[in-house]
Amino acid sequence: MADSTSPEPSSSAPLPRRLNLLQGTALNMIDMVGIGPFVVLPLVIKTMGGPQFIWAWVLGAVVSLVDAFVWSELGAAFPQAGGSYNFLKISYGERRWGKLLSFLYVWQTLIQAPLVMASGAIGFSQYASYLMPMEDWQRRVVSGGVVLIIIGLLYRRIDSIGKIGLVMWGAVLLTLGWIIVGGLTNSRIPLSTTFESIQSVSGSVLAAGLGQASVKTIYCYLGYYNVCHLGGEIQRPTRNIPASMFISIIGIAALYLLMNLSVISVVPWQEAQESDFIVSTFVETLYGPDAARLATVLVLLVAFSSLFAVLLGYSRVPYAAAADGQFFSIFAKLHPTRQFPYVSLLILGGLGFVFSLLFRLGDVITAILAMRIMVQFVGQAIGLLLLHRRRSAAEFPFRMPFYPIPVLLAVGVWLFVFVSTGLPFILSGLVVTVLGIGAFMLSAGVRRQWPFEATSGANS
């Protein structure tokens, strides 16, 4: 095996494994906790129409845990850069359907990754307006500037990025810890009073709102699989990839639930659902406006940290596809001295910058989730079932308990969430997929690959 310190690495050399369990977990968690929970909290309360909103956060955690079993088996078995790209390609066969599914994932990544970046940057600029009221063009300048700064921070070796990630992880824990401790030690509204009305809500009413609310809470958990995108750079991947995901989900779920309980123990849920800056309102109620401004700065730091992890992970996806010969070769280039996929980083970051200037936050959270469910989440869960039919148990270093029940649960829940996004978002996700199929067919036709390969070479 080549030494990672070799003086002349090739442009497509394997990525060095320099991230340990702590660093991988930190990058997962800062990916999960962005601006999302601070913006989504009021929306979830309003969607559920009362204190039963807490069930949406519980459901988000359950969905993530169940799905993590799928990611863990695949990530431990195939610890390579690119995550779902490799999982889909291997699960469905590298010669035919795996080519199409993995291409569709990369195609969606070129759209969704910059949109995820843009949504976080736009949310950052909107939350920043608590500190200084801004006009629309000023918010766009701030959101675009945030993306450019993140690109600059990521333009370096992965080992130094791991250290930066640990610092940002500390900011995440500090912010959430302040909210949790501050609220639970200065409670002004008994939680028993707040939740006493839950039992009076009918099951049908609860289920009706739970689907739509869970779309938003699940968005706040997304990122638990970021370590799989960095699979080629994780030390001891068969152990660390599954461990980092479960630690991240359990830790973040506990923090989210405690944060929600803390906020509504100080700010009545009827008021919280109308707040654009719920954390700032919460801290101002307890400690005054100066403390609220400090809390806002911490929230912005958390949001910034999340975007850092998002672009880091997604920049490895087109790189993996290109290095595999299934995407534009320029994406496979590594920096000649720092050994990171700089072209992929610059292109995705550049698109994120453009999108942050063009779009509003609006319903982009729901649109992003709707776009990803069928190919990435449902697709790779079914792919794992196919793999188990073709491979022995010894080829899976991590084995989920009670297989295949978690896989079937994951498929069912993701389909429920997909339907819950609503018809406009379902259609938008399908349109992106259809366009991707068209792009794949065009590319395959030009290169005379499956399904346009010559009959005589079908068995080659």
VENWO-V794490 format. One record per pair of residues at least 4 apart in sequence whose C-alpha atoms are under 8 Angstrom apart, sorted by the first residue. I is the first residue (numbers start at 1). J is the second residue. D is the distance in whole Angstrom. If there is no record, write none. Layout:
<<I,J,D> <I,J,D>>
//
This chain:
<<2,6,7> <4,16,6> <8,336,8> <9,13,6> <9,336,7> <9,337,8> <9,339,8> <10,334,8> <10,336,8> <11,332,7> <11,333,5> <11,334,5> <11,335,7> <11,336,7> <12,323,6> <12,332,6> <12,333,6> <12,334,6> <13,334,8> <14,232,8> <15,81,8> <15,232,6> <15,233,6> <15,339,7> <15,340,7> <16,232,7> <16,233,6> <16,339,8> <17,232,6> <17,233,4> <17,234,5> <17,235,5> <18,158,7> <18,159,6> <18,233,6> <18,234,6> <18,235,6> <19,23,6> <19,24,6> <19,158,8> <19,159,7> <19,162,6> <19,233,6> <19,234,5> <19,235,6> <20,24,6> <20,234,6> <20,235,5> <20,236,8> <20,240,7> <21,25,6> <21,234,8> <21,235,7> <21,240,5> <21,241,8> <21,243,8> <21,244,6> <22,26,6> <22,244,8> <23,27,6> <23,162,6> <23,163,7> <23,165,7> <23,166,6> <24,28,6> <24,162,8> <24,227,6> <24,234,7> <24,240,8> <24,241,8> <24,244,6> <25,29,6> <25,227,8> <25,244,5> <25,245,7> <25,247,7> <25,248,6> <26,30,6> <26,165,6> <26,166,6> <26,169,6> <27,31,6> <27,162,8> <27,165,6> <27,166,8> <27,169,7> <27,226,7> <27,227,7> <27,309,6> <28,32,6> <28,223,6> <28,224,5> <28,225,7> <28,226,5> <28,227,6> <28,244,8> <28,245,7> <28,248,6> <28,309,7> <29,33,6> <29,169,7> <29,223,7> <29,224,7> <29,248,6> <29,252,7> <30,34,7> <30,165,8> <30,168,7> <30,169,6> <30,172,7> <30,302,7> <30,305,6> <30,306,5> <30,309,7> <31,222,8> <31,223,5> <31,224,8> <31,226,7> <31,305,7> <31,306,4> <31,307,7> <31,308,8> <31,309,5> <31,310,6> <32,220,6> <32,221,5> <32,222,6> <32,223,5> <32,224,6> <32,252,8> <32,306,7> <33,37,7> <33,172,7> <33,220,7> <33,221,7> <33,252,8> <33,302,7> <33,303,7> <33,306,6> <34,120,7> <34,220,8> <34,302,6> <34,303,4> <34,304,7> <34,305,7> <34,306,5> <34,307,7> <35,39,6> <35,120,6> <35,123,6> <35,124,7> <35,299,7> <35,300,7> <35,302,7> <35,303,5> <35,306,8> <36,40,6> <36,120,8> <36,219,7> <36,220,5> <36,303,8> <37,41,6> <37,217,8> <37,220,6> <37,256,8> <38,277,8> <38,278,7> <38,279,7> <38,299,8> <39,43,7> <39,123,8> <39,276,7> <39,277,7> <39,278,8> <40,44,6> <40,216,6> <40,217,7> <40,220,8> <41,45,7> <41,260,8> <41,273,8> <41,278,8> <42,46,6> <42,272,6> <42,273,4> <42,274,7> <42,275,7> <42,276,8> <42,278,7> <43,47,6> <43,213,8> <43,273,6> <44,48,6> <44,53,6> <44,56,8> <44,213,5> <44,214,8> <44,216,7> <44,217,8> <44,273,8> <45,49,6> <45,50,6> <45,51,7> <45,52,8> <45,53,5> <45,269,7> <45,272,8> <45,273,6> <46,50,7> <46,273,5> <46,274,8> <47,53,8> <47,209,6> <47,212,7> <47,213,6> <48,52,6> <48,53,5> <48,206,7> <48,209,5> <48,210,7> <48,213,7> <49,53,7> <50,269,7> <50,270,8> <51,194,6> <51,195,6> <51,197,8> <51,198,7> <51,269,7> <52,56,8> <52,195,7> <52,198,6> <52,206,8> <53,57,7> <53,210,8> <53,213,8> <54,58,7> <54,257,7> <54,260,8> <55,59,6> <55,210,8> <56,60,6> <56,210,6> <56,213,6> <56,214,5> <56,217,6> <57,61,6> <57,214,7> <57,217,6> <57,218,8> <57,253,8> <57,256,8> <57,257,7> <58,62,6> <58,253,8> <58,257,8> <59,63,6> <59,214,7> <60,64,6> <60,214,6> <60,217,6> <60,218,5> <60,221,7> <61,65,6> <61,218,7> <61,221,7> <61,249,7> <61,250,8> <61,253,6> <62,66,6> <63,67,6> <63,218,8> <63,410,7> <63,413,7> <64,68,6> <64,218,8> <64,221,7> <64,222,8> <64,224,8> <64,249,7> <65,69,7> <65,246,7> <65,249,7> <66,70,7> <66,406,6> <66,407,8> <66,409,7> <66,410,6> <67,71,7> <67,377,8> <67,406,7> <67,407,7> <67,410,5> <68,72,6> <68,224,8> <68,225,7> <68,242,8> <68,245,7> <68,246,7> <69,73,6> <69,242,8> <69,400,6> <69,406,7> <69,407,8> <70,74,6> <70,380,8> <70,381,6> <70,384,7> <70,400,8> <70,406,8> <70,407,6> <71,75,6> <71,225,7> <71,228,8> <71,242,8> <72,76,6> <72,241,7> <72,242,5> <72,245,8> <72,398,7> <73,77,6> <73,242,8> <73,396,6> <73,397,7> <73,398,5> <73,399,6> <73,400,7> <74,78,6> <74,79,8> <74,87,6> <74,384,7> <74,396,8> <75,79,5> <75,80,8> <75,83,7> <75,87,8> <75,228,6> <75,231,7> <75,237,8> <75,238,8> <75,241,6> <75,242,7> <76,237,6> <76,238,4> <76,239,7> <76,241,6> <76,242,7> <76,396,7> <76,397,6> <76,398,6> <77,238,7> <77,395,7> <77,396,5> <77,397,6> <77,398,7> <78,86,8> <78,87,7> <78,231,8> <79,83,8> <79,228,7> <79,231,4> <79,232,6> <79,234,8> <79,237,6> <79,238,7> <80,86,7> <80,228,8> <80,229,8> <80,230,7> <80,231,4> <80,232,4> <80,233,8> <81,228,7> <81,229,5> <81,230,5> <81,231,5> <81,232,5> <81,233,7> <81,316,6> <81,317,7> <81,319,8> <81,320,6> <82,86,6> <82,228,7> <82,229,5> <82,230,7> <82,231,7> <82,314,8> <82,316,5> <82,317,4> <82,318,7> <82,319,7> <82,320,5> <82,321,7> <83,87,6> <83,228,5> <83,229,4> <83,230,7> <83,231,7> <83,317,7> <84,88,6> <84,102,7> <84,105,7> <84,228,8> <84,229,8> <84,376,7> <84,380,7> <85,89,6> <85,102,5> <85,103,8> <85,105,6> <85,106,7> <85,317,7> <85,320,8> <85,321,7> <86,90,6> <86,102,7> <87,91,6> <87,102,8> <87,380,7> <87,383,8> <88,92,6> <88,98,6> <88,101,6> <88,102,5> <88,379,7> <88,380,6> <88,383,7> <89,93,6> <89,94,5> <89,97,8> <89,98,4> <89,99,6> <89,101,7> <89,102,5> <90,94,6> <90,98,6> <91,98,7> <91,380,7> <91,383,5> <91,384,6> <91,386,6> <91,387,6> <92,96,8> <92,97,6> <92,98,4> <92,101,8> <92,383,6> <92,386,7> <92,387,8> <93,97,6> <93,98,5> <93,99,7> <94,98,5> <94,99,6> <95,99,6> <95,450,7> <96,100,7> <96,450,6> <96,451,7> <97,101,6> <98,102,6> <99,103,6> <99,326,8> <100,104,6> <100,437,7> <100,440,7> <101,105,6> <101,375,7> <101,379,8> <102,106,6> <103,107,6> <103,326,7> <103,327,8> <103,436,8> <103,440,7> <104,108,6> <104,375,7> <104,433,7> <104,436,6> <104,437,7> <104,440,8> <105,109,6> <105,375,7> <105,376,7> <106,110,6> <106,317,7> <106,318,6> <106,321,7> <107,111,7> <107,436,6> <108,112,6> <108,113,8> <108,371,8> <108,372,7> <108,432,7> <108,433,8> <108,436,8> <109,113,5> <109,114,8> <109,314,7> <109,317,8> <109,318,8> <110,114,7> <110,318,8> <110,348,7> <111,115,6> <112,116,6> <112,368,6> <112,371,8> <113,117,6> <113,310,8> <113,311,7> <113,314,6> <113,348,7> <113,352,8> <114,118,6> <114,348,6> <114,349,7> <114,351,6> <114,352,4> <114,353,8> <114,355,7> <115,119,6> <115,352,6> <115,355,7> <115,356,8> <115,364,8> <115,368,7> <116,120,6> <116,310,8> <116,352,8> <116,368,7> <117,121,6> <117,147,7> <117,307,6> <117,310,7> <117,311,7> <117,349,8> <117,352,5> <117,356,8> <118,122,6> <118,143,8> <118,147,8> <118,352,5> <118,353,7> <118,355,6> <118,356,4> <118,359,8> <119,123,6> <119,356,7> <119,360,8> <119,361,6> <119,364,7> <119,365,7> <120,124,6> <120,303,7> <120,307,7> <121,125,6> <121,143,5> <121,144,7> <121,146,6> <121,147,7> <121,303,8> <121,304,8> <121,307,8> <121,356,7> <122,126,6> <122,139,7> <122,140,7> <122,143,5> <122,356,6> <122,360,7> <122,361,6> <123,127,6> <123,361,7> <124,128,6> <124,143,7> <124,300,6> <124,303,6> <124,304,8> <125,129,7> <125,139,5> <125,140,7> <125,142,6> <125,143,5> <126,130,8> <126,139,7> <127,276,8> <127,277,7> <127,296,8> <127,300,7> <128,132,7> <128,296,7> <128,297,8> <128,300,7> <129,133,5> <129,134,6> <129,139,8> <130,277,7> <130,293,8> <130,296,8> <131,293,6> <131,296,7> <134,138,6> <134,139,6> <135,139,6> <136,140,6> <137,141,6> <138,142,6> <139,143,6> <140,144,6> <140,356,7> <140,357,5> <141,145,6> <141,357,7> <142,146,6> <143,147,7> <143,353,8> <143,356,6> <143,357,7> <144,148,7> <144,353,5> <144,354,7> <144,356,6> <144,357,6> <145,149,6> <145,353,8> <146,150,6> <146,304,7> <147,151,6> <147,349,7> <147,352,7> <147,353,6> <148,152,6> <148,349,8> <148,350,8> <148,353,7> <149,153,6> <150,154,6> <150,304,8> <150,307,7> <150,308,6> <151,155,6> <151,345,7> <151,346,7> <151,349,6> <154,161,7> <154,308,7> <154,312,7> <155,342,7> <155,345,8> <156,160,7> <156,161,7> <156,338,6> <156,340,7> <157,161,7> <157,338,5> <157,339,6> <157,340,6> <158,162,6> <158,340,7> <159,163,7> <160,164,6> <161,165,6> <162,166,6> <163,167,7> <164,168,6> <165,169,6> <165,305,8> <165,309,8> <166,170,6> <167,171,7> <168,172,6> <168,301,8> <168,302,7> <168,305,6> <169,173,6> <169,305,8> <170,174,6> <171,175,6> <171,298,7> <171,301,7> <171,302,6> <172,176,6> <172,301,8> <172,302,5> <173,177,6> <174,178,6> <175,179,6> <175,295,7> <175,298,6> <175,299,7> <175,302,8> <176,180,6> <176,255,7> <176,259,7> <177,181,6> <177,255,8> <178,182,6> <179,183,6> <179,259,6> <179,262,7> <179,263,7> <179,279,8> <179,283,8> <180,184,6> <180,255,8> <180,258,6> <180,259,5> <180,262,5> <180,263,8> <181,185,6> <181,262,8> <182,186,6> <182,262,8> <182,286,8> <183,187,6> <183,262,4> <183,263,6> <183,265,6> <183,266,6> <184,261,8> <184,262,5> <184,265,7> <186,266,7> <186,286,8> <187,262,8> <187,265,5> <187,266,6> <188,265,6> <188,266,5> <189,193,7> <189,194,7> <189,264,7> <189,265,5> <189,266,6> <189,267,8> <189,268,7> <190,194,7> <190,265,6> <191,195,6> <191,261,8> <191,264,8> <191,265,6> <192,196,6> <197,201,7> <201,205,7> <201,206,7> <202,206,6> <203,207,6> <204,208,6> <205,209,7> <206,210,6> <207,211,7> <208,212,8> <209,213,6> <210,214,6> <211,215,7> <211,416,7> <211,417,6> <211,420,5> <212,216,7> <212,417,8> <212,420,5> <212,421,6> <213,217,7> <214,218,6> <214,417,7> <215,219,6> <215,366,7> <215,369,8> <215,417,6> <215,420,7> <215,421,7> <216,220,7> <216,365,7> <216,366,7> <217,221,7> <218,222,6> <219,365,7> <219,369,7> <221,249,7> <221,252,8> <223,310,8> <224,245,5> <224,246,8> <224,248,6> <224,249,6> <225,229,7> <225,245,6> <226,230,7> <226,309,8> <226,310,8> <226,313,6> <227,231,6> <227,234,8> <227,241,6> <227,244,7> <227,245,7> <227,313,8> <228,241,7> <229,313,5> <229,314,7> <229,316,6> <229,317,7> <230,234,7> <230,313,6> <230,316,7> <231,237,7> <231,241,7> <234,240,7> <234,241,8> <235,240,7> <236,240,6> <237,241,5> <238,242,7> <238,397,6> <238,398,7> <239,243,6> <239,398,8> <240,244,6> <241,245,7> <242,246,6> <242,398,8> <243,247,6> <244,248,6> <245,249,6> <246,250,6> <247,251,6> <248,252,6> <249,253,6> <250,254,6> <251,255,6> <252,256,6> <253,257,6> <254,258,6> <255,259,6> <256,260,6> <257,261,6> <258,262,6> <259,263,6> <260,264,6> <261,265,6> <262,266,7> <263,267,6> <263,279,8> <263,282,6> <264,268,5> <264,269,6> <264,272,7> <266,282,7> <266,285,8> <266,286,8> <267,271,7> <267,272,6> <267,282,6> <267,285,8> <268,272,6> <269,273,6> <270,274,7> <271,275,7> <272,278,6> <275,281,8> <277,281,6> <278,282,6> <279,283,6> <279,292,8> <279,295,7> <279,296,7> <280,284,6> <280,292,5> <280,293,7> <280,295,6> <280,296,6> <281,285,6> <281,292,7> <282,286,7> <282,292,8> <283,287,6> <283,288,7> <283,289,8> <283,291,6> <283,292,5> <283,295,7> <284,288,4> <284,289,5> <284,290,8> <284,291,6> <284,292,5> <287,291,6> <287,292,7> <288,292,6> <289,293,6> <290,294,7> <291,295,6> <292,296,6> <293,297,6> <294,298,6> <295,299,6> <296,300,6> <297,301,6> <298,302,6> <299,303,6> <300,304,6> <301,305,6> <302,306,6> <303,307,6> <304,308,6> <305,309,7> <306,310,6> <307,311,6> <308,312,6> <309,313,6> <310,314,6> <311,315,6> <311,345,7> <311,348,8> <311,349,7> <312,316,7> <312,345,8> <313,317,8> <314,318,8> <315,319,7> <315,341,7> <315,344,5> <315,345,5> <315,348,7> <316,320,6> <316,341,7> <316,344,7> <316,345,8> <317,321,6> <318,322,6> <318,327,7> <318,331,6> <318,332,8> <318,344,6> <319,323,6> <319,331,5> <319,332,5> <319,333,8> <319,341,6> <319,344,6> <320,324,6> <320,332,7> <321,325,7> <321,326,5> <321,327,5> <321,332,8> <322,326,5> <322,327,4> <322,328,6> <322,329,5> <322,330,7> <322,331,6> <322,332,5> <323,327,8> <323,329,7> <323,331,8> <323,332,5> <325,329,7> <327,331,8> <328,332,8> <329,333,8> <330,343,7> <331,341,7> <331,343,6> <331,344,5> <332,341,7> <332,343,8> <332,344,8> <333,341,6> <333,342,7> <333,343,7> <334,338,8> <334,339,5> <334,340,5> <334,341,4> <334,342,6> <334,343,8> <335,339,5> <335,340,5> <335,341,6> <335,342,6> <341,345,6> <342,346,6> <343,347,6> <344,348,6> <345,349,6> <346,350,6> <347,351,6> <348,352,6> <349,353,6> <350,354,6> <351,355,6> <352,356,6> <353,357,7> <354,358,6> <355,359,6> <356,360,8> <360,364,8> <361,365,8> <363,367,6> <364,368,6> <365,369,7> <366,370,6> <366,421,6> <366,425,7> <367,371,6> <367,421,8> <367,425,5> <367,428,7> <367,429,7> <368,372,7> <369,373,6> <369,418,8> <370,374,8> <370,418,6> <370,421,6> <370,425,6> <370,426,6> <370,428,8> <370,429,6> <371,425,8> <371,426,8> <371,428,7> <371,429,4> <371,430,7> <371,432,7> <371,433,8> <372,376,6> <372,377,7> <372,429,7> <373,377,5> <373,378,6> <373,414,7> <373,415,8> <373,418,7> <374,378,5> <374,379,6> <374,415,8> <374,418,8> <375,379,5> <375,380,7> <376,380,6> <377,381,6> <377,411,8> <377,414,7> <378,382,6> <378,410,8> <378,411,5> <378,414,7> <378,415,8> <379,383,6> <380,384,6> <381,385,7> <381,407,6> <381,408,8> <381,410,7> <381,411,7> <382,386,7> <382,407,8> <382,411,8> <383,387,6> <384,388,6> <385,389,7> <385,404,8> <385,407,8> <386,390,7> <387,391,6> <388,392,7> <388,393,8> <391,395,7> <392,396,8> <400,406,8> <401,406,8> <402,406,7> <403,407,7> <404,408,6> <405,409,6> <406,410,6> <407,411,6> <408,412,6> <409,413,6> <410,414,6> <411,415,6> <412,416,6> <413,417,6> <414,418,6> <415,419,6> <416,420,6> <417,421,6> <418,422,8> <418,426,7> <419,423,8> <419,426,7> <421,425,6> <421,426,7> <422,426,6> <423,427,6> <424,428,6> <425,429,6> <426,430,6> <427,431,6> <428,432,6> <429,433,6> <430,434,6> <431,435,6> <432,436,6> <433,437,6> <434,438,6> <435,439,6> <436,440,6> <437,441,6> <438,442,6> <439,443,6> <440,444,6> <441,445,6> <441,451,8> <442,446,6> <443,447,6> <444,448,6> <444,449,5> <444,450,6> <444,451,7> <444,452,7> <445,449,7> <445,451,8> <445,452,6> <448,452,5> <448,453,5> <448,454,7> <449,453,5> <453,457,7> <453,458,7> <454,458,7>>
//
